[in-house]
């Protein structure tokens, strides 16, 4: 098994043809949203998903990859990314191959306006000739109730 740490800095990576596909871009941008969790459970974090596009253009073998040092499983965030990928319509079969999708869940604090951006420690997982896609950026909001 080959493990490789890949920097997720988009300026260092070439843009994959899939990143430019209008159907992919539209569907991913609409379906990868901040998960419906209460404000006290909202966090900023990175999620990496590995998936394959088969010869018919269908997405398969979706797997969320975690850094070995991460102890907490963020099932709501993982589920949003996994569901969005699994619900992609068939894409152009020319995209056949293995991909890694980084998703950055940032959080804006409505009390002070601060944007909490997750620390990107890079992708740590099996590379398997995969193409690193451009990160999807999602911003959630933490609201505070004013108590009288």
C-alpha positions as CSV (number, residue, x, y, z in Angstrom):
1,X,0.0,0.0,0.0
2,X,1.4,3.4,-1.0
3,X,0.7,6.4,1.2
4,X,1.5,9.9,0.0
5,X,1.1,13.3,1.6
6,X,-0.2,15.7,-1.1
7,X,-0.4,19.4,-0.5
8,X,-3.9,20.7,-1.3
9,X,-2.7,24.1,-2.4
10,X,-4.6,24.7,-5.6
11,X,-1.9,27.0,-7.0
12,X,0.5,24.0,-7.1
13,X,-1.8,21.7,-8.9
14,X,-3.0,21.5,-12.4
15,X,-6.7,21.7,-13.0
16,X,-8.2,18.4,-14.0
17,X,-10.6,18.3,-16.9
18,X,-13.3,17.1,-14.4
19,X,-12.9,20.4,-12.5
20,X,-14.0,22.2,-15.6
21,X,-17.1,20.1,-16.4
22,X,-20.2,22.2,-16.1
23,X,-22.4,19.4,-14.8
24,X,-19.9,18.3,-12.2
25,X,-19.3,21.9,-11.0
26,X,-23.1,22.7,-10.8
27,X,-24.1,19.6,-9.0
28,X,-21.2,19.6,-6.5
29,X,-21.6,23.3,-5.7
30,X,-25.3,22.8,-5.0
31,X,-25.1,19.5,-3.1
32,X,-22.0,20.0,-0.9
33,X,-23.5,22.2,1.8
34,X,-22.9,22.7,5.5
35,X,-24.5,19.7,7.3
36,X,-27.6,20.3,9.4
37,X,-26.1,20.3,12.8
38,X,-26.8,22.6,15.8
39,X,-24.6,25.7,16.1
40,X,-22.7,24.2,19.1
41,X,-21.6,21.2,17.0
42,X,-20.5,23.2,13.9
43,X,-16.8,23.1,13.3
44,X,-14.2,23.9,10.6
45,X,-12.6,20.9,9.0
46,X,-11.3,19.3,5.8
47,X,-12.9,16.2,4.3
48,X,-11.2,14.2,1.6
49,X,-13.2,11.8,-0.5
50,X,-11.7,9.3,-2.9
51,X,-13.9,8.0,-5.7
52,X,-13.8,6.4,-9.2
53,X,-15.6,7.3,-12.4
54,X,-16.2,4.1,-14.4
55,X,-16.3,3.6,-18.2
56,X,-20.0,4.6,-18.3
57,X,-19.3,7.9,-16.5
58,X,-20.9,6.7,-13.2
59,X,-19.3,7.5,-9.8
60,X,-18.5,4.5,-7.7
61,X,-16.2,3.4,-4.8
62,X,-16.7,6.6,-2.8
63,X,-14.6,6.5,0.4
64,X,-13.9,9.3,3.0
65,X,-10.3,9.4,3.9
66,X,-9.2,10.5,7.4
67,X,-5.7,11.4,8.6
68,X,-4.5,8.6,11.0
69,X,-4.1,11.1,13.8
70,X,-7.8,12.2,13.7
71,X,-9.6,10.6,16.5
72,X,-13.1,12.0,16.0
73,X,-15.3,10.8,13.2
74,X,-17.3,13.7,11.7
75,X,-20.2,11.6,10.3
76,X,-22.4,14.6,9.3
77,X,-19.7,16.3,7.3
78,X,-18.6,13.0,5.7
79,X,-22.2,12.1,4.8
80,X,-22.8,15.4,2.9
81,X,-19.7,14.8,0.8
82,X,-20.4,11.2,0.2
83,X,-24.0,11.8,-0.7
84,X,-23.1,14.6,-3.2
85,X,-20.7,12.3,-5.0
86,X,-23.0,9.3,-5.1
87,X,-25.8,11.5,-6.5
88,X,-23.8,12.9,-9.4
89,X,-25.5,12.2,-12.7
90,X,-23.5,10.2,-15.3
91,X,-20.5,12.2,-16.5
92,X,-18.6,12.1,-19.7
93,X,-16.9,8.6,-19.9
94,X,-13.7,10.3,-20.9
95,X,-13.3,11.2,-17.2
96,X,-12.7,7.5,-16.3
97,X,-10.3,7.2,-13.4
98,X,-9.6,7.7,-9.7
99,X,-10.1,11.1,-8.0
100,X,-9.7,12.8,-4.7
101,X,-12.0,15.6,-3.7
102,X,-11.0,17.9,-0.9
103,X,-13.8,19.8,0.8
104,X,-13.1,22.7,3.1
105,X,-15.8,23.4,5.7
106,X,-15.2,26.9,7.0
107,X,-17.2,28.6,9.7
108,X,-18.1,32.2,10.1
109,X,-18.8,33.4,13.6
110,X,-21.7,35.8,13.3
111,X,-20.9,37.4,16.7
112,X,-17.5,38.7,15.7
113,X,-17.4,38.1,11.9
114,X,-14.3,35.9,12.2
115,X,-13.9,33.2,9.5
116,X,-12.6,29.9,10.9
117,X,-10.7,28.1,8.2
118,X,-9.8,24.4,8.8
119,X,-6.1,23.6,9.0
120,X,-5.2,21.7,5.8
121,X,-2.7,19.0,6.8
122,X,-2.9,17.7,3.3
123,X,-4.3,14.4,1.9
124,X,-2.9,11.4,3.7
125,X,-4.1,8.2,2.0
126,X,-3.7,5.7,-0.8
127,X,-3.0,7.6,-4.0
128,X,-3.7,4.8,-6.5
129,X,-3.0,7.0,-9.5
130,X,-5.7,9.5,-8.4
131,X,-6.2,13.0,-9.7
132,X,-6.4,15.7,-6.9
133,X,-9.4,17.9,-7.8
134,X,-9.7,21.6,-6.9
135,X,-11.1,22.0,-3.3
136,X,-14.7,22.7,-2.8
137,X,-15.2,25.5,-0.2
138,X,-18.3,25.6,2.0
139,X,-19.0,28.3,4.6
140,X,-21.3,27.7,7.5
141,X,-22.5,30.2,10.0
142,X,-22.5,30.0,13.8
143,X,-25.3,32.0,15.3
144,X,-25.7,33.2,18.9
145,X,-28.9,33.6,20.7
146,X,-29.2,36.8,22.7
147,X,-30.5,35.9,26.1
148,X,-32.5,38.4,28.2
